């Protein structure tokens, strides 16, 4: 999620507002966030913008600036969590 002035970018907020209105049948969500001048408060902004979505947030990966090898490892762990949840629900 790109940020602008400590908030998710307006394009991201538009997508979140649309999802909040359409309410897809998604069960899970994850947040990937990079930030430079802002802080890591994006998750709060995202969840407050989508009160109609009843999803389980399975993870958040945030990094300040460019991703590091630790950031990539966290993304890989998040992928495994999502994969296991989908397998458990027999979605794949």
C-alpha positions, 0 to 999 in steps of 0.5 A: 500500500503506497502512502501519501502524507501518512495515509494510504494513497488516494487511488488505494482508498478509492479501491478500498471504498469500492470493495467496502460497497461491493463487499466481495466474498473474500475471507482473508486479507493481507496488507503489504505496506512500504512507507518513507516519510510516514509511519506504519499506521496504514493498517488502521486507515485501511480497516477503518475505511472498510467496515463492511468487509468481514475478512480475517487479516492474516498478516501485515508486512511493512517496511520503511523504504526499500525492502530488505531480505527480512522483508522478503522473508516476511512476505514468503511467510505470509504467502505460506499462511495464505496458501495454508488457509486456502488449502484448509478451506479447499479452495485449491 
